Each structure stands twice: as structure tokens, then as C-alpha cells.
Amino acid sequence: MLFYRFFLCVTLLLAFDKSFSQLVVYGTSNVIDFDFDWRFHLGDLPRASNASYDDSQWRKLDLPHDWGAESSFDLDNASGWRGAYLPGGIGWYRKNFDWKKKPGQHLFIQFDGVYMNSEVWINGHRLGKRPYGYISFQYDLTPYLKDSNNSIAIRADNSKLPSGRWYTGSGIYRHVRLALTSDIFIPQWGTYVTTPRVSEESAEISVKAEIENKTGVQKRLTILTDILAPDGKLVNQKSTQTTLDTGLNFVTQTATILRPLLWSTETTRQYTVRHRIKNGARIIDEYSTRFGIRSIAVNAKDGFLLNGKKLKLNGVCNHHDAGPVGAAVPEEVLLRRLKLLKAMGCNAIRTAHNPAAPEFYAMCDSLGFLVLDEAFDGWDKPKAEFDYGLYFNEWWKADLTSFIKRDRNHPSVVIWSIGNEVPEFEHAFQKEMVDLLKGLDTTRPITQAKGFSAPYTDLAGFNGDGEMKGTLEKYHAQYPDKPLLGTEITHTLQTRGVYATKTAYRTRDFKAPWEANAKWENVQKTVTMIPDLTAEEVFKDNPKFYQSSYDNAIVRIGVRDQFKKAQELAYLFGTFRWTGFDYLGEAAIQPARTANFGIMDLAGFPKDHYYLYKSLWNPAPMVHLLPHWTHPSKEGVSIPMVAYSNAESVELFLNGKSLGEQKSSDELQFLWMVPYQKGTLKAIARKSGKVVSETTVTTAGAAAKIEMLADKQKVSANKRDVIHVEINITDKNGTMVPDAGNLLTFTLSGPGKIIGVENGDIIDFSPMKSTQRKAFKGKCLVMIQATGDPGVIKLIASAEGLPLSGISINSQKP
Ligand code: GAL
């Protein structure tokens, strides 16, 4: 069995960007990667918990694993439209490992998330259960360890469906590791580092640590605490001699750091606290905690202040899945998604509606996102028939405690949320939760999305009702001192590459099941209407499942109107869109795999809203044109051409002829009506008369080529690295054919495997891990994961009538 020192292990877990090489596994210094070489069986086998159970015929696999996402969609699956018609069930995982017991050592198994109702056994001994599928947890293996061969068995039970209001995933879908400590050690999440006073000149650091003494006798020891600067240099050291009783002890130390390097959304420098427990000269245990030096404050007058500076939270809500990989999301898939959000100008993410994977927070720390960290969707009354609500009363205290202790050292985490649209909750119970939370962290404000009818949270979080005309203003007039937050404002409802010129309103035109009883006559009064772009629809025949990519398919308010409102209301310090990415499940129109809520689709391809947000949130000069310019049947028809840009003016040219320059306006978009004729539209964006950005859209000819764009040229043969291959169907000149839907066949050779194929089409029910997929609106994505062997990974794509295309990627020994 290999032991990796802390930093080495982390490097292995996240062998991508150098800046991410120290992510995630803060904590005890000896951790053992336990993700690989498991046996899996789908179906219940009660005897599989026995130590001697013969699992040799079971399937071999590596974790993280989500058996739902690798299954076929089936409209008869009980998960239904909520769960993307993917199956649940009961699954067993087993793994044997050799161990040599040593006195004075403790071994733990740590799970970042198992969906759901997990039970764990070692050598036939039941360690416990954990109903909540999103919580991280651990067990102490020590008392039941044997010398030589040990067996771990895990049962995950997601058989009663629907167990969530969205696609949940099934199985051990996050990482697993072993953590080895001495018998005097800092337990998992046993540190709490805060920065009570922060200025440019100095920062006061408070470091609290729990120390567990399992030796059975009192011990006199030294706690040596180093504070390491972002470059690893020692900047402060505290040494405390203390007598540790048996059981849990608490040690608090404080330190001052002069001229600290502050953490912010732009400068994401992090420090490390390294605890070493010393018995005389001998170091018996070590534990590291990453933290950031920053101050946060929120009030109704100034909004949100990061290091004393006002900052509007331009946020998105995200679910935990990532399209075709389901809930088992490799780091590089998550990282690609977060980088796309960052480039859009997004600075905040809400973990709707449950704890995310530990690596998510570490990436947010390093990329500079502010996180609204949400513990639960509903509470004790299930919102989906078999969800966590069934277990809530028994488990919420343990789960909320684990969640806060796990995440409270991350500088990115700036707000806690204790729930989302909790039905019929008791006010006294909100207080109970807030009190428990405040006992674990006092440095961050607490909200509850749509929980403002009770007074105990610090921030009033508004969901859809906050999109309605006048709601926020009215609340503010009544509670002028309460800062307001748009926990779910506003919705995106777009399908990539689809356009309609008449405005569509969800309640009127494509009602979601949860608003079946809503009457448009009533709803209309609350809606900020958007004028139609044309009197008669230009793009007829869009399937009812798809929504327009002009900013004109809305629930209650469009992006531009909402942006203006957010600018006006100083007390509304942030808004989180529903959602950053399309997520599996919760299909508003059925049958579909998802709704159209994402700013990006299931493949992570940007829809047009992406560029609208970019023009509003990211100051880097840009201009984007929509729609595409391939409309063969529309010669002479006037087509609304929209540009999104943060420049002062945009001039549009058709085949070299100017169609006029427009100045930026309150409309937050530039609009021309352009009679269709083949050719190229070019938009030139100017600031103070100077060209700052330009873009073109060109009429595409017939599909002629398969373009393949890989996001990297080499990977590590570490069973983790992922290559994203973006595929475009283009004409002979390389212009993407916007309506292309060619069936693509993929042939992979070498040391890689396809872990996802995705085109973003919400009504394409083909399997997501397959070697065939149609392009949708000209595009498709293939995700390839490296195996453990070095070599050349080759992907060939073919489609009838088009020449073969291929790419090669080197997979190198880690
Ligand atoms: C909200 C809910 C979200 C999502 C959204 C869809 O009410 O909090 O989870 O369901 O509606 O519009």
C-alpha cells in the first residue's frame, strides 16, 4: 500500500493546472487515495456485507461512479421528469485491501458523497449509515482492522424514486480516501481558522483546533502551529505546551500577520495553517488547513463588502451534475465549467440546493468565486416523494454540523443557506437551525431562499417572487435594514441555436408542471413584459421543447430588465441566475432530459445569454452577434440581428455595406432589422471612436467537414485527466453549419475511454456514454478520460457523406 504525503496526494488527485496542485485535501497529512479498483454490483445482495463474500464476478470499476448516468433513459423509470428518466436502484461496492496494523495508529475511511442511504461495513462489521446523499462523512476503521486482508462493503440505496426534484445520481459518485493518524490527532474538519481583523497593514488570525486524545491517558504535548504564506514561506509560528485529557481537547492560538496578501475574487492568494503535534522532539501528527485573509460585511445600505470594497454578486445557481457524466464529475470537467463562468464575468455561485463536492470549494478559492453554500432543499416535508425530507428530523443536526465544519475555512464561502423554498416551515425551527449554525461559524451571514417570512436569518433571499414587479421594493420599504439577495433571480430559458422573434412567457406559453394551476391573467400583472421583435413570427416550427435565444423567453423578467433593476437597488446586493448550466432532470416540458434553464447547455456550450452576461459583467471589450446567418428559405425576410457588447457603439455591415452604427442604450442590446441575403454580417464595436472588438456571422454552405477541437494536447495517465473534444460540423470553408444534426460515430483507440458524449439537445435520449451521437445545432462534445497506461489516445469521428476526422493526444506517465 502506497502512502502519499499530503501534497503529493493532492497533486495526484488534481493533476491539472499548477495553481490547483494544492487543492482539496486539507487535513491530516497521511491520506491514501482509495478511488481505484472497486467491485460493483447493481441490485441488492444482502450477504455482500460479509467479509468473506465472493465478489470476483462483480464488475471492476474506479470511483467516482454514478450508475444512473451510465444507464439508458427510459420514460418508464420511476424517477420520471424530475429525475431525467434515469434509473435508481440499490448498488453494492466492495474493495479488499492489505493492512499492517501498528500500535498508536488510527485509520479512517472518508467519503465525499454517496447517493443515498449509504451503509458501510468493514470485515462484516457495520460502521453506520448516512441517508443524506450530498453530505461528506467518515468512519473510524481502527477497531475492526485485521492484519493483512480487509474488506470494505458499501450499499447505496436509491431505490425509492423520485428521491429528489432533479437528477441526483446514484452510488459512490464522489471521492473516497483513507486517512491515517496517530492516536493523538486533529480529527477531520477539526480546525477553524478565522480572520477577525483584516486591513492592508495587518491581519489577526484566530486558529482553533480540536485535538483528539485516544491514548486513554493524559498527555503533555506541544502544538506547533505554522502559518505559511501563499508561496510556502513561514510567516508566523506559535507553540503551545498543553496537557491533553483523553477525548476531545480544544486549543486556540492567535497570530498577527503584517502586510497580509488579501484574498479577493481577483487575487486568490491563500495561506496555510500547519498544525504539528509534538511529543518531545517527535512529530506525531500533522494537519493542514488552507485559508484566505479577507473580510466580508453586508448591510442594507452598502450591500456586500469584500475587504471593505462594495461588490455586487453576479451569480449563478448550479446543480451538482455535469451533463453526460452525471453526478460523478471529474475535476477537469468541473474546472472547465468554472472557467467558462469566470470568463463570462460571473463572480458568485450558489450550490443549489445541497453541499457540493469538496473540490468545488477549493476551485472557487483558487478561481475567485464567492460561494453561497446551501445545506438543504426542503426540510422535514419531502418535496419529492422519497427525498431526504423523510430522514431530516433525525439527521439534520449531524448533517448541518458536518457541512459547516467541512466548508467554513474556505475563503470563497461567504454566505450560508439553510434551505430553499421550504414548504410550511415553523419559524421557531428556522431559529433552531440558525442557532446551531452560529455555534459553528459566526463569520458569515445566513440566508434561506424564500425564507424571509421568518426573521432569524441575516439576509432575505428571494427566489422567483423576487422577479415579480415591486416585490423587492415593497419588502425593503417594510424592512429597510435587511439586506436583500436574489437567491434565484432571474431565469434563463434558452435552447442553444434556437430563435423565435415573438416573446414567450412560461406561464402563458410553456407552463411548467409546478405552475399547472397558475392563471396567466394573474401572473401577467407581475411580469415585466418584453415587446415582440416582429409582428409575425419569423422562425416558425420550433419544437415546443425549445426556447428562443434572443432575450425573450422568460418566466417573469428578462436578463436585461433584471440587470437594470439590480443596478438601481443598492440594497439588492446580489443575484443568482437559475442556472449556470443545464442540469439533468426537472424537465419543465415533458418528456425531456432537462429544462432550458442553463446559460450553458448540458455539454457546457454557451447559449446566447452567455454573451449577454459577458457584455454586462465582464469589462473586457467584446461583441457578439445573434442569430447565425444561415436561413436559406428566408431570402428578403427581415431578421432581427442583435449584438451584445460593452462598447459605446456597434456598427453592423452586411457584405461590406454599413447598416448603421448604434450607440449603447438602456436596451442593453443593439438591434437591426436585416432583410436576409446570403453573405457575411460583421459587427464592429468602438469605444471613443476606436475599434475595440469585432465579430462576424457568415452563411454556411452544405456540411462538408468534421472539425475537432481538443482542449489539451497531452494528459497524465492517471485515470483522472479528461480531454474535452468539441466537434463542429462545418462547410468546406470551416463555417459551422448551424442546423447540422449529422449522426457522428466515434472510434477511440489507445489508453483512454469515452466518459460522455453530449450535444445539449434536451430531447435527445440517446445514451450519454456511447460511441454515437447526433450533432445538435452543429455541435457535439466528447469527453475522454485517460486510463492508467501511457500512450497515444486517438479519437476518430465519422459521419455519412463527410470525410473522417481525427485527433491524437499523448497520455504521459504521471
Ligand atoms: C424554484 C426552485 C428551483 C427550481 C426553479 C425552476 O422554485 O427553487 O430549484 O425548481 O424553481 O423554476
Boltz pocket constraint, residues with backbone or C-beta under 6 A from the ligand:
constraints:
  - pocket:
      binder: B
      contacts: [[A, 352], [A, 420], [A, 421], [A, 463], [A, 464], [A, 488], [A, 578], [A, 586]]
      max_distance: 6.0
